[in-house]
Amino acid sequence: MGDFTFLSLAGVIMSLEIRNILNGFAQFVFLAFLVTLPIITLSIDFIYLKQGLSENSMTEYLQEILLLLTTLSFAYTAYKDPSTRHFCVLLTGFFACMFIRELDGLFDLIFHGFWVIPATLVALFSIIFALRNKQQALSTFSCFVQSRHFITLNLGMALLLVFSRLFGIGELWEGILGSNYDRIVKRVAEEGLEVLGYTIIFYSAMGYLFSFLAWSKQAEGDNYSDFIEQRNLSLNQRSSR
């Protein structure tokens, strides 16, 4: 009986380990697919549609779709889980402002720079809402920054806001290709890196959402914020051994 129990337990552990490994491979395949999207959209714009980069290009549409889905993923978690609501509303507002900024061409039909007004309203609402329960927002934020999703989000934001901007410096391209280089080369490289940044951000948001959905299927009275904190503590204990 004891041997049977031990073998059953070993089988469960082995099954869990195999499932974790397969899950890791699935994440790689998903990420590998995502990072091909910038190349696919740029190829469609230049090779098949021959329209280059514009407000109506496939590359611009992809950026907007990724930002919209990122915003909606955090909004869904905020709607479903009160324990992370104030923090997730803050993140939703942040990415909603970025989404509005990407639609500046559409808002310019009203008047130039109109996008600032809805973006400011969204930012104020999300900040005020988060401050209504500042302790919860800070606690959830603290747990989030210890998770792997925050590391991925940081990578995406760094690619988008820092690396793509530095890589697009005109002097750098003049040094590489000479003063008479074709500006479209720089534009393609910069836009491609921006889309890659949005892709990594989207991957982080999906990871956070899938983690929440997995927890919600087996939740028994706990809240998601406590679950994240306990999981981070467990991971830290494992890494310190």
C-alpha positions in Angstrom: 0.0 0.0 0.0 2.8 2.3 0.9 4.7 1.6 -2.3 1.5 2.2 -4.3 0.9 5.6 -2.6 4.5 6.6 -3.3 4.3 5.6 -6.9 1.0 7.4 -7.3 2.5 10.6 -5.8 5.6 10.3 -8.0 3.4 9.9 -11.0 1.4 13.0 -10.1 4.6 15.0 -9.6 6.0 13.8 -12.9 2.8 14.6 -14.6 2.8 18.1 -13.2 6.5 18.6 -14.2 5.7 17.5 -17.8 2.7 19.7 -17.9 4.9 22.7 -16.8 7.5 21.9 -19.4 4.8 21.6 -22.2 3.3 24.9 -20.9 6.7 26.5 -21.3 7.1 25.2 -24.9 3.6 26.5 -25.6 4.5 30.0 -24.3 7.6 29.9 -26.6 5.5 29.0 -29.6 3.0 31.8 -28.8 5.8 34.4 -28.3 7.6 33.2 -31.5 4.4 33.7 -33.4 3.9 37.2 -32.0 7.4 38.4 -32.8 6.8 37.4 -36.5 3.8 39.8 -36.7 5.9 43.0 -37.3 7.7 41.3 -40.2 4.5 40.0 -41.6 2.7 43.4 -41.5 5.8 45.3 -42.9 6.0 42.7 -45.7 2.3 43.2 -46.5 2.6 47.0 -46.6 5.8 47.1 -48.8 5.7 44.0 -50.9 2.0 43.2 -51.5 0.1 46.4 -50.9 3.1 48.6 -51.9 1.7 51.5 -49.8 4.6 52.0 -47.4 3.9 53.2 -43.9 1.0 55.5 -43.2 -1.9 55.9 -40.8 -3.8 53.3 -42.8 -1.0 50.7 -43.1 -1.2 47.2 -41.7 1.7 48.0 -39.4 -0.2 50.9 -37.8 -3.4 48.8 -37.5 -1.4 46.0 -35.8 0.0 48.5 -33.2 -3.6 49.8 -32.5 -5.0 46.2 -32.2 -2.2 45.1 -29.8 -2.7 48.2 -27.6 -6.5 47.8 -27.6 -6.3 44.1 -26.6 -3.7 44.9 -23.9 -6.1 47.6 -22.5 -9.1 45.3 -22.6 -7.2 42.4 -20.9 -6.4 44.6 -17.8 -10.0 46.1 -17.9 -11.4 42.5 -17.8 -9.3 41.6 -14.8 -10.4 44.9 -13.1 -14.0 44.1 -13.8 -13.9 40.5 -12.6 -11.6 40.8 -9.5 -12.2 43.4 -6.8 -8.9 42.6 -5.1 -6.8 43.9 -8.0 -9.4 46.4 -9.4 -7.8 49.7 -8.4 -4.4 48.7 -9.7 -5.8 47.1 -12.9 -7.9 50.3 -13.6 -4.6 52.3 -13.3 -3.0 50.0 -15.9 -6.1 50.1 -18.1 -6.0 53.9 -18.0 -2.3 54.0 -18.9 -2.6 51.7 -21.9 -5.9 53.4 -22.9 -4.0 56.7 -23.1 -1.4 55.1 -25.3 -4.1 53.7 -27.5 -5.8 57.2 -27.8 -2.4 58.6 -28.7 -2.0 56.1 -31.5 -5.4 57.3 -32.9 -4.2 60.9 -33.1 -4.8 61.0 -36.8 -8.5 60.1 -36.3 -8.9 62.7 -33.5 -7.2 65.3 -35.6 -10.3 65.3 -37.8 -11.9 67.2 -34.9 -9.0 69.6 -34.5 -5.2 69.1 -34.3 -4.1 67.8 -31.0 -7.6 66.8 -29.8 -6.4 63.4 -28.6 -4.9 65.2 -25.5 -8.4 65.9 -24.2 -9.8 62.3 -24.0 -6.4 61.0 -22.9 -6.3 63.5 -20.1 -9.8 62.6 -19.0 -8.9 58.8 -19.0 -5.7 59.4 -17.1 -7.5 61.5 -14.4 -10.3 59.0 -14.0 -7.9 56.0 -13.6 -5.6 57.9 -11.1 -8.5 59.2 -9.0 -10.1 55.7 -9.0 -6.8 54.1 -7.9 -6.4 56.7 -5.1 -9.8 55.7 -3.7 -8.1 52.6 -2.4 -4.5 53.6 -2.4 -3.4 50.7 -0.1 -4.9 48.1 -2.4 -3.4 49.6 -5.5 0.1 49.8 -3.9 -0.1 46.3 -2.5 -1.2 44.8 -5.8 1.4 46.9 -7.7 4.1 45.6 -5.3 3.1 42.0 -6.0 3.0 42.7 -9.7 6.5 44.1 -9.9 7.8 40.8 -8.4 6.1 38.7 -11.1 7.6 37.6 -14.4 4.8 39.5 -16.2 6.4 42.8 -14.9 9.8 41.8 -16.3 8.3 41.1 -19.7 6.3 44.4 -19.5 9.5 46.2 -18.7 11.2 44.7 -21.7 8.4 45.8 -24.0 8.3 49.3 -22.6 12.1 49.7 -22.9 12.0 48.5 -26.5 9.1 50.9 -27.3 10.1 54.1 -25.4 13.9 53.9 -25.3 15.5 51.5 -27.8 13.3 52.3 -30.8 13.8 56.0 -30.2 17.6 55.7 -29.9 17.8 53.4 -32.8 15.9 56.0 -34.9 18.4 58.8 -34.3 19.2 60.4 -37.6 22.9 60.9 -36.9 23.3 57.1 -36.3 21.8 56.3 -39.7 23.9 59.0 -41.4 27.0 57.4 -39.9 25.9 54.0 -41.2 24.5 54.8 -44.7 25.9 58.3 -45.4 24.2 61.7 -45.4 22.1 60.9 -48.5 20.5 57.7 -47.1 16.9 56.8 -47.9 14.8 57.9 -44.9 12.3 55.1 -45.4 15.0 52.6 -44.2 15.2 54.4 -40.8 11.4 54.6 -40.6 10.9 50.9 -41.3 13.5 50.0 -38.6 12.0 52.3 -36.1 8.4 51.2 -36.8 9.4 47.6 -36.7 10.9 48.0 -33.3 7.9 49.9 -32.0 5.6 47.1 -33.1 7.9 44.6 -31.5 7.7 46.6 -28.2 3.9 46.5 -28.4 4.0 42.8 -29.1 6.1 42.1 -25.9 3.7 44.3 -23.9 0.7 42.4 -25.3 2.5 39.1 -24.4 2.9 40.3 -20.8 -0.7 41.4 -20.6 -1.9 38.0 -21.9 0.3 36.2 -19.3 -1.3 38.2 -16.5 -4.8 37.6 -17.9 -4.2 33.8 -18.4 -2.8 33.6 -14.9 -5.9 35.2 -13.5 -8.2 33.0 -15.5 -6.3 29.9 -14.3 -6.7 31.0 -10.7 -10.4 31.9 -11.1 -11.2 28.4 -12.2 -9.9 26.9 -8.9 -10.4 29.9 -6.5 -11.9 29.0 -3.2 -12.5 32.1 -1.2 -9.1 33.7 -1.7 -8.5 36.7 -3.9 -6.2 37.0 -6.8 -4.0 39.6 -5.1 -3.2 37.2 -2.2 -2.6 34.4 -4.7 0.0 36.5 -6.6 1.7 37.4 -3.3 1.9 33.7 -2.1 3.2 32.6 -5.5 5.9 35.2 -5.5 7.0 34.2 -2.0 7.1 30.5 -3.1 9.2 31.4 -6.2 11.6 33.5 -4.1 12.0 30.6 -1.6 12.8 28.2 -4.4 15.4 30.5 -6.0 17.1 31.1 -2.6 17.7 27.3 -2.0 
